């Protein structure tokens, strides 16, 4: 079957929190693997073959996914068949649809943040396969989001506060890769998706609501998806943060640089939403720009 909804991002904006809370709802089915990466990666190639990717980082990513899948399948033997099909069969539309097996009373979906930055050709493929699907996009202050991503990346190499030990040029090189900047350009990403899906099919949420009003955010998402939105379906886990870290503050030079790169998109996003969140993001970016980067 074709899934009923996609959560397309953004990275570091609460998609893992969403995955956990959607799985608890009795009317929602999610596949065993978060981030299926069907639409954004080359077709027909079995996922395991990406172990031969030219980039070392990509090979490392696939290797870690396989290790995690092995642990999950070992703990849940009933999922072995699903993981075998996911990792070892050619990746086609039929293969993708075969991975969803909800009960008759459930809706199905998947969560892959990399879908947010796909080009129009790939979004057109999604639409051709699933024209009535619903899209969920969570957003976070884009400069804070990028700094959190960098801090997490370098902490994996150098310890919890490891970003202290990394020189700024290395961090800037990491952050300024086009794909990472694309993940922070929410307005441009939304415009591409809106060419194929109506406003009624797209839900936009804000990372701040996960901290401030998580139950309300989940209720709105459930209502959007058309499933029961009663208090009984909202777990007490909704108020718990996942992978929360208290990283060092962003250095002035890096904040100034990111603000300059993202200010146009943040401005357009605020003009579109005109809410307290986007206003704060714009105020913050403007303040960073006003401070010297030296």
C-alpha positions in Angstrom: 0.0 0.0 0.0 1.0 3.6 -0.4 1.5 5.5 2.9 -1.1 8.0 4.1 1.5 10.6 5.3 5.1 11.6 5.2 7.1 13.6 7.8 9.7 15.4 5.7 11.7 17.2 8.3 13.4 19.3 9.3 16.6 17.7 10.6 17.2 18.3 14.3 13.6 19.7 14.7 11.8 17.0 16.6 11.3 14.2 14.1 12.6 11.6 16.5 10.2 12.9 19.1 7.4 12.7 16.5 8.4 9.1 15.6 8.1 8.0 19.1 4.8 9.6 19.8 3.2 8.6 16.5 4.1 5.0 17.2 2.2 5.0 20.4 -1.1 6.0 18.7 -3.3 2.9 18.1 -4.6 4.2 14.8 -1.1 4.9 13.3 1.4 2.4 11.8 5.0 3.2 11.2 7.6 0.9 9.7 10.3 -0.6 12.0 12.9 1.6 10.4 12.8 5.4 10.8 14.0 7.3 7.8 13.3 4.9 4.9 15.1 7.1 2.3 13.2 5.7 -0.7 12.5 8.9 -2.6 15.8 10.7 -2.0 18.2 7.9 -2.9 18.8 6.2 -6.3 16.2 3.7 -7.2 16.5 -0.1 -7.9 19.7 -0.4 -5.9 19.3 -2.6 -2.8 20.0 -0.4 0.3 22.9 -2.7 1.4 24.8 -1.7 -1.8 25.2 1.8 -0.5 27.9 0.3 1.6 30.0 0.9 -1.5 29.2 4.6 -1.7 32.2 6.7 -2.8 32.0 9.0 0.3 33.4 7.6 3.5 30.7 9.3 5.6 27.9 7.7 3.5 29.5 4.3 4.0 29.8 4.9 7.7 26.1 5.9 7.9 24.9 2.8 6.1 27.1 0.6 8.2 25.7 2.1 11.4 22.1 1.6 10.1 22.8 -2.1 9.4 24.2 -2.6 12.8 21.1 -1.0 14.4 18.9 -3.1 12.1 20.7 -6.2 13.2 20.1 -5.3 16.9 16.4 -4.5 16.2 15.8 -7.7 14.3 17.6 -9.8 16.9 15.3 -8.3 19.6 12.2 -8.8 17.5 12.4 -11.9 15.3 9.1 -11.2 13.7 10.7 -8.2 12.0 13.5 -10.1 10.4 11.5 -10.6 7.1 10.8 -6.8 7.0 14.5 -5.9 7.5 15.6 -8.5 4.9 13.3 -7.0 2.3 14.2 -3.5 3.2 18.0 -3.9 3.0 18.5 -6.6 0.3 15.7 -6.2 -2.3 15.8 -3.8 -5.3 14.2 -0.5 -4.3 11.2 0.0 -6.6 7.8 1.6 -6.1 6.3 -1.9 -5.6 9.0 -2.7 -3.1 8.3 0.6 -1.2 4.6 -0.1 -1.1 5.1 -3.6 0.1 6.9 -2.3 3.3 3.7 -0.9 4.7 1.3 -3.3 6.5 -1.1 -1.5 8.8 -4.2 -3.1 10.2 -7.4 -2.2 8.4 -8.2 0.4 11.1 -4.8 2.1 10.9 -3.2 4.7 8.7 0.5 4.4 7.7 3.3 6.8 7.3 7.0 7.3 7.4 9.5 9.9 8.6 12.6 10.9 6.5 13.9 14.4 7.1 16.0 14.4 3.9 12.8 14.5 1.8 12.4 18.2 2.7 15.3 19.2 0.4 14.5 17.0 -2.6 14.3 18.6 -6.0 11.1 18.9 -8.0 11.6 15.8 -10.0 11.7 13.7 -6.9 8.8 15.4 -5.3 6.9 14.8 -8.6 7.7 11.1 -8.1 6.1 11.2 -4.6 3.0 12.9 -6.1 2.7 10.5 -8.9 2.8 7.6 -6.5 0.7 9.2 -3.7 -1.2 12.3 -4.8 -3.5 12.3 -1.8 -0.8 11.9 0.8 -0.5 14.3 3.8 2.8 16.1 4.5 4.2 17.1 7.9 7.1 19.6 8.2 8.5 20.6 11.6 10.7 23.7 11.7 13.2 25.2 14.2 15.1 28.4 14.4 17.4 27.6 11.4 20.6 29.0 12.8 20.1 27.2 16.1 19.2 24.1 14.1 22.4 24.2 12.1 24.5 24.8 15.2 22.9 21.9 17.0 23.7 19.7 14.0 27.3 20.7 14.0 27.6 20.3 17.7 26.1 16.8 17.5 28.4 15.8 14.6 31.6 16.9 16.3 30.6 15.6 19.7 30.4 12.1 18.2 34.1 12.5 17.4 35.4 14.5 20.4 33.0 13.9 23.3 29.9 15.6 24.6 31.5 19.1 24.6 33.8 18.2 21.8 32.9 21.1 19.6 35.0 23.3 21.9 38.1 21.5 20.5 37.3 22.0 16.8 38.6 25.1 15.0 36.1 27.4 13.5 37.2 26.9 9.9 36.5 23.2 10.1 33.0 23.9 11.6 32.3 26.5 8.9 33.3 24.0 6.2 30.9 21.5 7.7 28.0 23.9 7.9 28.4 25.6 4.6 28.0 22.5 2.4 25.0 23.2 0.1 23.0 20.3 1.3 23.2 21.4 5.0 22.3 24.9 4.1 19.3 23.6 2.1 17.9 21.9 5.2 17.7 25.4 6.9 16.0 27.1 4.0 12.4 26.1 5.0 10.6 28.6 2.8 12.3 27.4 -0.4 11.6 23.8 0.6 8.0 24.5 1.3 7.6 26.3 -2.0 8.8 23.2 -3.9 6.4 20.9 -2.1 3.5 23.4 -2.5 3.8 23.1 -6.3 2.5 19.5 -5.9 0.4 19.5 -2.7 -2.3 21.9 -1.6 -2.1 23.8 1.6 -4.7 21.5 3.1 -2.3 18.6 2.6 0.7 20.2 4.4 1.0 20.6 8.2 3.7 22.9 9.5 4.8 22.7 13.1 7.3 24.4 15.2 10.1 23.0 17.4 9.3 25.4 20.2 5.9 23.8 20.7 7.5 20.5 21.6 9.0 22.2 24.6 6.1 24.5 25.4 2.9 22.7 24.4 3.7 19.2 23.3 0.2 17.8 23.9 -1.4 20.6 21.9 1.0 20.0 19.0 0.3 16.3 19.0 -3.5 16.9 19.1 -3.2 19.2 16.1 -1.1 16.6 14.2 -3.6 13.9 15.0 -6.5 16.0 13.8 -4.6 16.8 10.6 -4.1 13.1 10.0 -7.7 12.3 10.7 -7.1 10.0 13.7 -8.5 10.1 17.2 -7.1 13.2 19.0 -8.4 12.5 22.5 -6.2 12.8 25.6 -6.2 9.0 25.8 -4.1 8.9 22.6 -1.5 11.4 23.8 1.2 9.7 25.9 2.8 11.2 28.9 6.0 10.7 27.0 5.1 13.6 24.8 6.7 16.0 27.3 10.0 14.1 27.3 12.7 15.4 25.1 14.8 13.0 23.0 18.5 13.5 22.4 18.4 16.8 24.2 21.8 18.4 24.6 23.1 21.6 26.2 25.8 22.5 23.7 28.1 25.5 24.0 26.7 28.8 22.5 27.3 29.4 18.9 30.4 31.5 18.3 29.8 35.1 17.1 31.6 34.7 13.8 29.7 31.5 12.8 26.3 33.1 13.9 27.1 36.1 11.7 28.0 34.0 8.7 24.9 31.8 9.0 22.6 34.8 9.4 24.0 36.3 6.3 23.4 33.1 4.3 19.9 32.5 5.6 18.4 36.0 6.2 16.5 36.1 2.9 14.8 32.8 3.5 14.1 33.7 7.2 12.6 37.0 6.0 10.4 35.2 3.4 9.3 32.6 6.0 8.3 35.3 8.5 6.3 37.2 5.8 4.5 33.9 5.0 3.7 32.7 8.6 3.9 36.0 10.5 3.9 34.3 13.9 5.8 34.7 17.1 8.3 32.0 16.2 9.3 33.3 12.8 9.4 36.8 14.3 11.9 35.6 16.9 14.0 33.8 14.3 14.1 37.0 12.2 15.0 39.2 15.2 17.7 36.8 16.2 19.2 36.6 12.7 19.1 40.4 12.3 20.9 40.8 15.7 23.6 38.4 14.6 24.1 40.4 11.4 24.5 43.6 13.3 27.5 42.1 15.2 30.9 42.1 13.6 32.1 38.6 12.6 35.7 39.3 13.8 
